Amino acid sequence: MLAGPIIGAVGGRVAPSKFVTGGGHGAAGKSYGAAIIDDDTPTPAHARFAWSRFPRFHRGRRRALGRNDGLALCSARLDGTLTQIGWFFTKAALLTSAAPTPYWPYVYQGGVETYGWLTPTQMIDGLALGETTPGR
């Protein structure tokens, strides 16, 4: 881990021309014209916030969430596995930070040791697969 900073520090003093920043792909001088949407493009009327549209949006959102919650409550018992999984991951999301470091021991303890949803090998395989695929 220290090799990169050391090489950069020594190389910057010994051969500064090799450690120049900038230039990169921008030096090619290609232009594809102005962007269709850029920082100076005004926000369209339908995308701007308006208090007059807020109640309608909020009503639709409450209906959709209410239907989903109602279906989940009607189709699952409170002591059912899916209900327990949902509650467990809700607590995990609320109790841990956004970083996965404190999250995995909690998930391992709950999913493997407490509830027995997974074997230790399945948990490690899932973690390895999740860490090797792009995205979060």
CNS distance restraints for C-alpha pairs under 8 A (distance, minus, plus):
assign (resid   2 and name CA) (resid   6 and name CA) 6.22 0.50 0.50
assign (resid   3 and name CA) (resid   7 and name CA) 5.97 0.50 0.50
assign (resid   4 and name CA) (resid   8 and name CA) 6.09 0.50 0.50
assign (resid   5 and name CA) (resid   9 and name CA) 6.03 0.50 0.50
assign (resid   6 and name CA) (resid  10 and name CA) 6.05 0.50 0.50
assign (resid   7 and name CA) (resid  11 and name CA) 5.57 0.50 0.50
assign (resid   8 and name CA) (resid  12 and name CA) 5.73 0.50 0.50
assign (resid   8 and name CA) (resid  19 and name CA) 7.58 0.50 0.50
assign (resid   9 and name CA) (resid  13 and name CA) 6.62 0.50 0.50
assign (resid  10 and name CA) (resid  14 and name CA) 6.13 0.50 0.50
assign (resid  11 and name CA) (resid  15 and name CA) 5.45 0.50 0.50
assign (resid  11 and name CA) (resid  16 and name CA) 6.66 0.50 0.50
assign (resid  11 and name CA) (resid  18 and name CA) 7.81 0.50 0.50
assign (resid  11 and name CA) (resid  19 and name CA) 7.02 0.50 0.50
assign (resid  12 and name CA) (resid  16 and name CA) 4.53 0.50 0.50
assign (resid  12 and name CA) (resid  17 and name CA) 7.95 0.50 0.50
assign (resid  12 and name CA) (resid  18 and name CA) 7.64 0.50 0.50
assign (resid  12 and name CA) (resid  19 and name CA) 5.71 0.50 0.50
assign (resid  15 and name CA) (resid  19 and name CA) 7.08 0.50 0.50
assign (resid  16 and name CA) (resid  20 and name CA) 6.54 0.50 0.50
assign (resid  23 and name CA) (resid  27 and name CA) 5.30 0.50 0.50
assign (resid  26 and name CA) (resid  30 and name CA) 7.87 0.50 0.50
assign (resid  37 and name CA) (resid  41 and name CA) 5.78 0.50 0.50
assign (resid  43 and name CA) (resid  47 and name CA) 6.51 0.50 0.50
assign (resid  43 and name CA) (resid  48 and name CA) 6.59 0.50 0.50
assign (resid  44 and name CA) (resid  48 and name CA) 6.65 0.50 0.50
assign (resid  49 and name CA) (resid  53 and name CA) 7.89 0.50 0.50
assign (resid  49 and name CA) (resid  54 and name CA) 7.99 0.50 0.50
assign (resid  50 and name CA) (resid  54 and name CA) 6.54 0.50 0.50
assign (resid  51 and name CA) (resid  55 and name CA) 7.57 0.50 0.50
assign (resid  53 and name CA) (resid  57 and name CA) 6.31 0.50 0.50
assign (resid  54 and name CA) (resid  58 and name CA) 6.01 0.50 0.50
assign (resid  55 and name CA) (resid  59 and name CA) 5.99 0.50 0.50
assign (resid  56 and name CA) (resid  60 and name CA) 6.36 0.50 0.50
assign (resid  57 and name CA) (resid  61 and name CA) 6.22 0.50 0.50
assign (resid  58 and name CA) (resid  62 and name CA) 6.10 0.50 0.50
assign (resid  59 and name CA) (resid  63 and name CA) 6.19 0.50 0.50
assign (resid  60 and name CA) (resid  64 and name CA) 6.21 0.50 0.50
assign (resid  61 and name CA) (resid  65 and name CA) 6.13 0.50 0.50
assign (resid  62 and name CA) (resid  66 and name CA) 5.75 0.50 0.50
assign (resid  63 and name CA) (resid  67 and name CA) 6.10 0.50 0.50
assign (resid  64 and name CA) (resid  68 and name CA) 6.36 0.50 0.50
assign (resid  65 and name CA) (resid  69 and name CA) 6.02 0.50 0.50
assign (resid  66 and name CA) (resid  70 and name CA) 5.81 0.50 0.50
assign (resid  67 and name CA) (resid  71 and name CA) 6.02 0.50 0.50
assign (resid  68 and name CA) (resid  72 and name CA) 6.17 0.50 0.50
assign (resid  69 and name CA) (resid  73 and name CA) 6.13 0.50 0.50
assign (resid  70 and name CA) (resid  74 and name CA) 6.04 0.50 0.50
assign (resid  71 and name CA) (resid  75 and name CA) 5.98 0.50 0.50
assign (resid  72 and name CA) (resid  76 and name CA) 5.95 0.50 0.50
assign (resid  73 and name CA) (resid  77 and name CA) 7.13 0.50 0.50
assign (resid  76 and name CA) (resid  80 and name CA) 6.15 0.50 0.50
assign (resid  76 and name CA) (resid  82 and name CA) 7.14 0.50 0.50
assign (resid  76 and name CA) (resid  83 and name CA) 6.54 0.50 0.50
assign (resid  77 and name CA) (resid  83 and name CA) 6.98 0.50 0.50
assign (resid  78 and name CA) (resid  83 and name CA) 5.95 0.50 0.50
assign (resid  78 and name CA) (resid  84 and name CA) 7.58 0.50 0.50
assign (resid  79 and name CA) (resid  83 and name CA) 6.69 0.50 0.50
assign (resid  79 and name CA) (resid  84 and name CA) 6.72 0.50 0.50
assign (resid  80 and name CA) (resid  84 and name CA) 6.26 0.50 0.50
assign (resid  81 and name CA) (resid  85 and name CA) 6.10 0.50 0.50
assign (resid  82 and name CA) (resid  86 and name CA) 6.09 0.50 0.50
assign (resid  83 and name CA) (resid  87 and name CA) 6.13 0.50 0.50
assign (resid  84 and name CA) (resid  88 and name CA) 5.93 0.50 0.50
assign (resid  85 and name CA) (resid  89 and name CA) 6.20 0.50 0.50
assign (resid  86 and name CA) (resid  90 and name CA) 6.10 0.50 0.50
assign (resid  87 and name CA) (resid  91 and name CA) 6.23 0.50 0.50
assign (resid  88 and name CA) (resid  92 and name CA) 6.19 0.50 0.50
assign (resid  88 and name CA) (resid 110 and name CA) 7.79 0.50 0.50
assign (resid  89 and name CA) (resid  93 and name CA) 6.00 0.50 0.50
assign (resid  90 and name CA) (resid  94 and name CA) 6.26 0.50 0.50
assign (resid  91 and name CA) (resid  95 and name CA) 5.87 0.50 0.50
assign (resid  92 and name CA) (resid  96 and name CA) 5.94 0.50 0.50
assign (resid  92 and name CA) (resid 103 and name CA) 6.96 0.50 0.50
assign (resid  92 and name CA) (resid 106 and name CA) 7.31 0.50 0.50
assign (resid  92 and name CA) (resid 107 and name CA) 7.41 0.50 0.50
assign (resid  93 and name CA) (resid  97 and name CA) 7.53 0.50 0.50
assign (resid  96 and name CA) (resid 102 and name CA) 6.41 0.50 0.50
assign (resid  96 and name CA) (resid 103 and name CA) 5.92 0.50 0.50
assign (resid  97 and name CA) (resid 102 and name CA) 7.43 0.50 0.50
assign (resid  97 and name CA) (resid 103 and name CA) 7.69 0.50 0.50
assign (resid  99 and name CA) (resid 103 and name CA) 7.39 0.50 0.50
assign (resid 100 and name CA) (resid 104 and name CA) 6.31 0.50 0.50
assign (resid 101 and name CA) (resid 105 and name CA) 7.92 0.50 0.50
assign (resid 102 and name CA) (resid 106 and name CA) 7.03 0.50 0.50
assign (resid 103 and name CA) (resid 107 and name CA) 6.25 0.50 0.50
assign (resid 104 and name CA) (resid 108 and name CA) 5.92 0.50 0.50
assign (resid 105 and name CA) (resid 109 and name CA) 5.99 0.50 0.50
assign (resid 106 and name CA) (resid 110 and name CA) 6.13 0.50 0.50
assign (resid 107 and name CA) (resid 111 and name CA) 5.61 0.50 0.50
assign (resid 107 and name CA) (resid 112 and name CA) 7.87 0.50 0.50
assign (resid 108 and name CA) (resid 112 and name CA) 5.46 0.50 0.50
assign (resid 108 and name CA) (resid 113 and name CA) 7.11 0.50 0.50
assign (resid 108 and name CA) (resid 120 and name CA) 7.93 0.50 0.50
assign (resid 108 and name CA) (resid 123 and name CA) 6.97 0.50 0.50
assign (resid 109 and name CA) (resid 113 and name CA) 5.05 0.50 0.50
assign (resid 109 and name CA) (resid 114 and name CA) 6.23 0.50 0.50
assign (resid 110 and name CA) (resid 114 and name CA) 4.78 0.50 0.50
assign (resid 110 and name CA) (resid 115 and name CA) 5.97 0.50 0.50
assign (resid 110 and name CA) (resid 116 and name CA) 7.84 0.50 0.50
assign (resid 111 and name CA) (resid 115 and name CA) 5.44 0.50 0.50
assign (resid 111 and name CA) (resid 116 and name CA) 5.77 0.50 0.50
assign (resid 111 and name CA) (resid 117 and name CA) 5.33 0.50 0.50
assign (resid 111 and name CA) (resid 118 and name CA) 6.07 0.50 0.50
assign (resid 112 and name CA) (resid 116 and name CA) 4.60 0.50 0.50
assign (resid 112 and name CA) (resid 117 and name CA) 5.94 0.50 0.50
assign (resid 112 and name CA) (resid 118 and name CA) 5.14 0.50 0.50
assign (resid 112 and name CA) (resid 119 and name CA) 5.84 0.50 0.50
assign (resid 112 and name CA) (resid 120 and name CA) 6.24 0.50 0.50
assign (resid 112 and name CA) (resid 123 and name CA) 7.49 0.50 0.50
assign (resid 118 and name CA) (resid 122 and name CA) 5.92 0.50 0.50
assign (resid 118 and name CA) (resid 123 and name CA) 6.20 0.50 0.50
assign (resid 119 and name CA) (resid 123 and name CA) 6.33 0.50 0.50
assign (resid 120 and name CA) (resid 124 and name CA) 6.31 0.50 0.50
assign (resid 121 and name CA) (resid 125 and name CA) 6.06 0.50 0.50
assign (resid 122 and name CA) (resid 126 and name CA) 6.06 0.50 0.50
assign (resid 123 and name CA) (resid 127 and name CA) 6.13 0.50 0.50
assign (resid 124 and name CA) (resid 128 and name CA) 6.04 0.50 0.50
assign (resid 125 and name CA) (resid 129 and name CA) 6.12 0.50 0.50
assign (resid 126 and name CA) (resid 130 and name CA) 6.03 0.50 0.50
assign (resid 127 and name CA) (resid 131 and name CA) 6.10 0.50 0.50
assign (resid 128 and name CA) (resid 132 and name CA) 6.23 0.50 0.50
assign (resid 129 and name CA) (resid 133 and name CA) 6.36 0.50 0.50
